[in-house]
Amino acid sequence: MNKLYWLDQIKLQDRAKVGDKAFYLSRMMQGGYPVVPGFVVSAEVLREFLETLNSSEALVADLPHSSLHLDVNNWRQLQQVAGRLRQEMTTANLPPHLLSTIVNAAKELETAYLIFRPTLVMPTIRHGIGNTFGLLESQVCRCDEEAIALALKSTWSQMFRAKSLLYWQWAGINLQQINLGVLVQPLKNAIASGLFNANSSGWEILATWGLGVAMTQGEVLPDVYYIHPETGTVTERQLGNKMLAYCLDDAAPVAVQTVSPSALASDDSSLVAYLLEEDQQKQYALPEEYLQQLIQLASQLVTEIGVHFSFEWTISCDTTRTLYLTQVSTPQSAISHSHLLKGLAAAAGRVTATAYVIINSQATPKQLPKGVILVAPTITPDWLPLLQQVTGIITEHGGLTCHAAILARELRIPAVVSLANATALIQTGERLLIDGNKGEVYRVTTEALEAAEVGRLGEMERFAPSTHLSSLTGSQQAPSHPLPVIATQLLVNLSQPSLIEQVQSLPVDGVGLLRSELMALNILEGQHPSTWLREGQRRQLLEHWREQIMQFAHAFAPRPVFYRSLDWRSHELSSLNHHNVQSATQSMLGERGTFSYLKNPEVFELELAALAAVQKAGYSNIHLLLPFVRTVEEFSFCRQKVEQARLTQVSQFQLWIMAEVPSVLFLLPEYVKAGVAGISIGTNDLTQLLLGVDREQGQLAKVFDERHPVIMSAVAQLIQMAKSAGIPCSICGQAPVLYPEIIQQLVQWGITSISVEPEAVSRTYLAIARAEQRIILEAARRQIHQQ
């Protein structure tokens, strides 16, 4: 069981373990926003700690399993129970292994002080949308073992304060239903801190000197700035009444009087409040340059999370004087929680729109209404042209690596898959909110819309790292955050020419996977390629194919573009197979990849002719990636066809294979001898075939895990074999997208390149940079130790 989750590695599936505050901060950090680093002590750790409590008190001993149904009208009893519970928790000892793990992680933050922030995920409450503000407060402590243990237990114990117990009872929440994580971050002195509020009518910035405690406690009247949201201009400033500020106790100004703090923890001596000098009281706390940074950050956030949001900020008082976000929040969605449907979170983002239900997905619909949330049993690749019209996707079947999920991520459409009986539970015309971050779907009621006063429910409300790409593009890069140089190549997976303009300016080294089967659906006009050839339209189809590939080659030149030849499975092309093309067996394997070329080489030959035409147009950056190669004989057949198409006459041309059929683990040296110039690991099929789990079956999502030791061992072996053979090794499956924490291992093993969806470029770049930096530091430490 994972006990700690670093902010830069939290993924969608971790939300319940880390809590909403940490989850959304992690989304921002992984999206390139300036967030203070840290880690989360997961909710599971609290449960483990409660299990270890050894008390003669029956109430305490049964705590992990008790719902504590108290008589909240008996205030004396409530106070007594709360006091007893908190005392038991704060005096108990943390398990040594747990404390050691947390202390070691805290030391990695390299700070003298820490702040422990509670971060919650709670169930539906029976009285509507609740507000837990003030129930659980942050704790500040020094970075030493004793203080850390006390701060953690104090944070946890706030769940059992009298007012907390009263709230849980009122809300109808059992204690076992509450997931309380604790976000641990370094705390440093601040030049200024404050709050940014945004809504449809305007923006407001609140600012005070020092740490934000004085404003939180209501001890100062902050400065206020009013901003025009469309132009970013400051329309009005109001100087506040700021007589005191907070700092860490070893940084209090010697020349001014300190006062007793009513700080985050009342008995905490780590924080000191001090009186400001008269001149400073008359000054605005927020320096002009940081005011502009805040406005720029808000402008970026609007495009990602809508016009209604707020965030807390602070400006560090160290040599870097960096502006950081410390908390981000959005208004509660106008939803009826009693109408929650749960599936798998397949593609990040949130959107509210009208449902459009298709009961029979065997026949591809001719058209879809624009802007709807599509609900269907399943989605096959031939639906791609239709998906450009929808704003959300819900399917009854499929897993995180099914084509519906992959398509949604590439097109940046929020999606939930494996939602059982979705087509029966949802009706066309219903208003839905789909949350692709959590895998949740809600029915939106008119009453709830009015109550929540959310003015943007008809628009896209995407809140995911995928959409924050400007922080990694040249001209929009903040000068204070230069892009780190990485040695591992970062490539992008693509299929749609319509996305080229958005993606080509990203910091990628090329296209690691051009999915031909999805690209081709834009030009086939609903007919299978074999139908075009049989009806004498080869020249027209070849020209269309050449034009499509040319767009990618031109946009990314001289960066490489790895074109993967067709890898269709018959059951995915039901609509195309209606054109007198004999349908093969409905199998997950069937006549896939290079085996299908042996049986019917005509379409493969057309693909090669299109690639050769692109080469003749002067583009030497196009390469070929063969899919689902089972044997050396299949590869040799394809290589012969490649040579006949004269592709190898361009010296830069490379012929690679996908490493996804397990036989490659035994045959790679033979493949290299036969002419394979590189491999790209396809973790989707590799996992499916090694673990024997159908990747399309969402109910098997827990079993289909690319992080399984067998899969990681196979990936490590392939990287090492490629290194020994002197050929490059890439990875283009969904594993690095879904589980960015494995990037550290991939870099350590020596992966040549990593190719991901456009939405994952930002966080993958930063993850690679961190991994490489760690390797460099470890090597330096070893060298120093040896000397």
C-alpha positions, 0 to 999 in steps of 0.5 A: 500500500502506498503511504505517501504521494508526491504532488508531482506524481498524483494521478486521477485514480489517487483522488480518494486517497489524497483528498481534493485539495492535494488532488487539484494542487497536483493537477496544477503542479503537473500542468506547469503552474508554480505550486509549492512541492510536497507530499500527501500522507494518504487517508489510508495511513490514518485508518492504519493509525486508528487500527493501532490505537490500544485503549481500554476505552471501548469507544476509542478501541472501536474507532476505525469501525464506529460511526459515533452516532452521538446525541448532538443535542447533549453538548456536554456529552459531545465535548467529553467524547471529543476531548477523550478521542483527541487525547487518545490520538495525540498521546498515542505513538505512531508506528515507527516505520510510518514515522520514519517514512514521513520524516525521511520524506520531509527531509527531502523538502529541505526546509526548517519548517513544515505546514500540514494541510488537511485535504478531504474527500467526503461522500454526499451529504443529505442536506445538500452541498456542505461547507467544511471551512473552519472544521479542519485547520493547518498545523505548522511545525519544525522539521524534526521527528517529534514535532512532525509526529505531533503535527500529524496527529493534531491534524488528524484529531481535528476530525473529532473536535466537537464541532466536527462531530456535530457537522458529521452527524448533521450531514449524515456522514459516517466516519468511515466514509471520510477520506482525510489526507494530509498535505505536507509542504515546506513553509518559508517566510513570505514577502506577501500572501493573499487570495485571488477571487474570480467570477464572471463579473470581475476579479479581485485580489486580496493581499497582506504582508508576510504569511497569510495567517493574519488575513485568515484570522481576520486580524488585518484588513487586506489591500484589495485590487479590482481587475477587469477580466477581459483586459487584465487592467487594474480598475481600482486599488484600495489600501488596507489596514495592516498593522501586523504580519506573521513570520516564522519565529526565527525570522521576526524583525528584531527592531519591532514588537512581537505579539502573541499569535492566534495562529494556525495551531494555538499552541504553536510557537513556530509562528510569530506575529509582529507589528509593522512599522508605520511606513510599511503599513501605508504601502501596498503589500503586493509588488507591481511585478507580482501583481502582473504575474497573478493576472497572467496566471488567472488568465491561464486558469480561465481557459482551463477551469472556467470563470469561477475560481479562487486561489491562495498565493504567496511570494517567497522571501528567499533569494528566488522571490517566487510566486507560488500557488498554495491552494486552488478551488472552484465552486461546487458544481450545480449537481444533484449528488443523489444522481451520481453514476460512477465509471472509470476516469478515462479522459480528464476534464469536466463538462455539462451538456445534454445527453445523446444516447445510442442504444445500438453501437453496432451501426455507426450513426450518420451524424450526431447533434453538436455539443452533446455528451455521447452515451453508447455501449462502446465506441469503435475507431470508425466513430472518430469523425463523429466525435469531433462534434461531441463535448463528452463521452460515456460508454458502458464498456471499455478500459483505460486503454480502449479506443474510446479512452485513447480517442477522447484523450487525444481530442481532449474530450472528457470521458468516462468509460465502463459505466454499467447500464449507462444507456438504460440509466440515462435518457436522451435530453437529460442534462449531465455533468461529466467529470473525467477526472473522477470518473463520475457522471451527475444528473444536473437539476434546475433547482441545483443550478439556481442554488449553486449560481454557477454561470458556466455550466453550459461550457467546457470546464476542463481542469487538468494538467493536459490543457496547460501547455503554455507553460512549456512553450517558448514565448509564453514561458515565464522568465523566472521558470526557464525550461530545463534541458532533458536528454531523453527525447519526448515525442507525441502521439497523434492522428488528427491533422486538426491538432497539428497547429496546437501541438507543433509548438510544444517542446517535443522532439517529433511524433513518436506514434502517428496512428494511421488507422485513425488518421485514415478515417478522415479520408475514407468516406465510410468505405474500407480501403479495400473497397476503394482499391476494388472499385478502381480508386487507388490513385485518388486514395493514394493522393488523399493518404499522401496529403494526410501524411505530408501535413505531419511531415511538413509541420514537424520537419526536421523532427522525426515522424514515426508513421505506424502502418494500419493495425485494424481489428475487424470488430472495430470497423463495423461500418466500413465492413458493410461495403462488401468487405468480408468480416473476420472473426470478432476477436481481439486478435484476429488478423492484426498488424503485419500478419494481415499484410501477408494475407492481403498486401494491397493496402500495405503497399498503398501505405508504402507508396504514400510514404514514398511520395512524401519522401519524393516531396523532399521530406526525409523525416518520415519513418515506418513503425510496424505494428503487432509483429509476431515473427521474424518472418512477418518482419522480413516480408514487410522489409522486402515490401519497404525495399520494393517501394524504394523507401530505404534509398533515403538514408535517413529512413528508419524501419522500426517495430512495435514491441508489444507481442511477447515473442519480441522478448525472445526474438529481438536479437533476430529482429535486429539481424533482420534489419529492425532499426529501433523498437517502440514499446506498446504497453497496452497490448504487451500488458494484455498479452502478458497478463491475459487480460482483455484491455477493453473490459473495464471491469478488469481495470484493477487487473490490467495494470501496466505497473505490474512487476511482470510488465515492468520487468518486460519493459526493463528487459526490452530497454536493456536488450535494445541498448545491447543491440545498439538500437533506440528504444521508445515507449508509446503505450498509455502507461507513462500517461496513466502512471507518470510515476514510472517515468523515473524508472524508464529514465533510469533504465535508459529509455531513448524516448517517451511518446505521449498524448498531447495532454500529457506533454507538460507533466511528462516533460517535467517528470523526465527533467526531475528523473534526469536531475536525480540521476545526475545528483546521485552520480555526483554524490557517489563520486564525492563519496568515492573521493 
